Amino acid sequence: MSTILQKQNHSIFEEIEMHPAWQGHISGLAGEKMLRGKKTPYLFLLRKGELENDYYVTFVAPDFTIHHQPFVLMEDESGWNYENGGPPPSIYLKMAFNDIIHCIMHCNKVDCIAFRGNA
């Protein structure tokens, strides 16, 4: 687990659920409705997926379409890692989740903007 997470005594799962963009267990359609019409590329929300440790980043793409990027989180004594179908398939991380959202979305870190609306 990362030093940042150890200091806060939060698991990576708790960190996601405390993130300002967290919307909980909502459908992809509900997430799309929340972002539809927004003209801010990489505006994103986080939502729970269908299975345990399964999540989505739903975001506005540069062409203003809505994308749903799934990812799976795992945590063990080495830290935590995620998989989202892109190379490399699994990366062990020793940092806060907020520092890697751009990797999951395949964009630059400075471009990510958390959607802070309510579900």
For each residue, the residues with C-beta under 8 A, 3 or more apart:
1: 5 6 11 12 75 79 80
2: 5 6 79 80 93 94 95 96
3: 6 7 94
4: 7 8 95 96
5: 1 2 8 9 10 11 12 15 96
6: 1 2 3 9
7: 3 4
8: 4 5 15
9: 5 6
10: 5 14 15 18
11: 1 5 14 15 75
12: 1 5 15 16 73 75 80 97
13: 16 17 53 73 75
14: 10 11 17 18
15: 5 8 10 11 12 18 19 96 97 98
16: 12 13 19 22 46 55 73 97
17: 13 14 22 24
18: 10 14 15 22
19: 15 16 22 46 97 98 114
20: 114 116
21: 44 45 46 114 115 116
22: 16 17 18 19 45 46 47
23: 26 30 31 34 45 46 47 115 119
24: 17 47 48 119
25: 47 48
26: 23 30 31 47 48 119
27: 30 31
28: 31 32 47 56 58 68
29: 32 33
30: 23 26 27 33 34 119
31: 23 26 27 28 34 35 45 47 56 58 66 68
32: 28 29 35 36 58 66 68
33: 29 30 36
34: 23 30 31 45 115 117 119
35: 31 32 38 43 45 58 59 60 66 115
36: 32 33 66
37:
38: 35 43 60 64 115
39: 60 64
40: 43 60 113
41: 60 61 62 64 111
42: 59 60 61 62 105 107 111 112 113
43: 35 38 40 59 60 113 114 115
44: 21 57 58 59 60 101 105 112 113 114 115
45: 21 22 23 31 34 35 57 58 59 114 115 117
46: 16 19 21 22 23 55 56 57 58
47: 22 23 24 25 26 28 31 55 56 58
48: 24 25 26 54 55 56
49: 54 55 56 70 72
50: 54
51: 54
52:
53: 13 72 73 74
54: 48 49 50 51 70 71 72
55: 16 46 47 48 49 70 71 72 73
56: 28 31 46 47 48 49 68 69 70 71
57: 44 45 46 68 69 71 101 104 105
58: 28 31 32 35 44 45 46 47 66 67 68 69
59: 35 42 43 44 45 66 67 69 105
60: 35 38 39 40 41 42 43 44 64 65 66 67
61: 41 42 64 65 66 67
62: 41 42
63:
64: 38 39 41 60 61
65: 60 61
66: 31 32 35 36 58 59 60 61
67: 58 59 60 61
68: 28 31 32 56 57 58
69: 56 57 58 59 84 104 105 106
70: 49 54 55 56 84 85
71: 54 55 56 57 82 83 84 104
72: 49 53 54 55 82 83 84
73: 12 13 16 53 55 80 81 82
74: 53 80 81 82 83
75: 1 11 12 13 79 80
76: 79 80
77:
78: 92
79: 1 2 75 76 92 93 94
80: 1 2 12 73 74 75 76 92 93
81: 73 74 90 91 92 93
82: 71 72 73 74 90 91 93 100 104
83: 71 72 74 89 90
84: 69 70 71 72 104
85: 70 89
86: 89 106
87:
88: 91
89: 83 85 86
90: 81 82 83
91: 81 82 88 103
92: 78 79 80 81
93: 2 79 80 81 82 100
94: 2 3 79
95: 2 4 99 100
96: 2 4 5 15 99
97: 12 15 16 19 100 101
98: 15 19 101
99: 95 96 109
100: 82 93 95 97 103 104
101: 44 57 97 98 104 105 109 112
102: 105 106 107 108 109 111 112
103: 91 100 106
104: 57 69 71 82 84 100 101
105: 42 44 57 59 69 101 102 112
106: 69 86 102 103
107: 42 102 111 112
108: 102 111
109: 99 101 102 112
110:
111: 41 42 102 107 108
112: 42 44 101 102 105 107 109
113: 40 42 43 44
114: 19 20 21 43 44 45
115: 21 23 34 35 38 43 44 45
116: 20 21
117: 34 45
118:
119: 23 24 26 30 34
